[in-house]
Amino acid sequence: MLLKGLLILLGAHYCYADLSNIIRPCKLNHYKCIGENLAANSYCKVKENGFLPSKYVQESFHYDTPYFNASYIDHNLIIRNQDKCYVSDFFVNTRTGRAVFCMDCPNLDFESDRTMIQHRTCQEDSYYEYHFRGVYPMIRITINLPSATHMDLCSASIFTDVSELPKLHINPKNKPTANYLSKDFSHLYIYERENGHARGPGLAYKFIDSLICDYGCPMPK
Ligand SMILES: *[C@@H]1O[C@H](CO)[C@@H](O)[C@H](O)[C@H]1NC(C)=O
């Protein structure tokens, strides 16, 4: 009986100690405070009165979806609603020495003239063209900074969770594309994970550089 009580106590103590290693230095909507913390541990320039437009255009963006043996190029990519992203966590773990920055983006909206490139072993690539628009109810981006004392965004690990599948509008630009494009969306969640993996870093850099602290990391193209 005594032993059991002791174990529970030890367990409780451990749990408590673990929680107290987590430090949140800033209110999550206090971007200046977060920027100052990042700047104190890296080379970024704190953004005062930062601005991110509700809509902007990126000339092109190339990404691969290895599972599908395909590559894509978005031309004239219009990104809407990135100004609605917000910081959903920022903490340091004093025990592990790590720092984590998390952002949530509701209703991100992408529109582009898209080229899909289908690869096949020892064959020429096939090209397909369509107009694309997709609205993503929720995309969550988790950034593990290299360490609590070295918060360099450009070498951070960035994980993108497409936590709700998008609503898609796809208009093929020609007959072969219309014939080729799959009407089977049962693997959409795999495609969107690969797609999100490619887009996450650019979205994170744009958001943090514009609103919190400017790192000037090279944008993926
Ligand atoms: C990708 O290519 C490999 C090798 O040709 C093939 O086995 C696989 O089925 C392809 N993947 C898809 C999703 O079509």
The ligand as a Tripos MOL2 file, in Angstrom:
@<TRIPOS>MOLECULE
LIG
   14    14     1     0     0
SMALL
NO_CHARGES

@<TRIPOS>ATOM
      1 C1          5.0400    5.0330  -59.7070 C.3       1 LIG1
      2 O1          5.9350    4.3110  -60.5180 O.3       1 LIG1
      3 C2          6.1840    2.9900  -60.0840 C.3       1 LIG1
      4 C3          7.2730    2.4010  -60.9760 C.3       1 LIG1
      5 O2          6.8700    2.4450  -62.3210 O.3       1 LIG1
      6 C4          4.8870    2.2000  -60.1030 C.3       1 LIG1
      7 O3          5.1010    0.8800  -59.6250 O.3       1 LIG1
      8 C5          3.8530    2.8910  -59.2140 C.3       1 LIG1
      9 O4          2.6070    2.2260  -59.2940 O.3       1 LIG1
     10 C6          3.6910    4.3400  -59.6330 C.3       1 LIG1
     11 N1          2.8490    5.0060  -58.6380 N.am      1 LIG1
     12 C7          1.6100    5.4360  -58.9150 C.2       1 LIG1
     13 C8          0.8600    6.0480  -57.7770 C.3       1 LIG1
     14 O5          1.1090    5.3560  -60.0310 O.2       1 LIG1
@<TRIPOS>BOND
     1     1     2 1
     2     1    10 1
     3     2     3 1
     4     3     4 1
     5     3     6 1
     6     4     5 1
     7     6     7 1
     8     6     8 1
     9     8     9 1
    10     8    10 1
    11    10    11 1
    12    11    12 1
    13    12    13 1
    14    12    14 2
@<TRIPOS>SUBSTRUCTURE
     1 LIG1         1 GROUP 0 **** ****
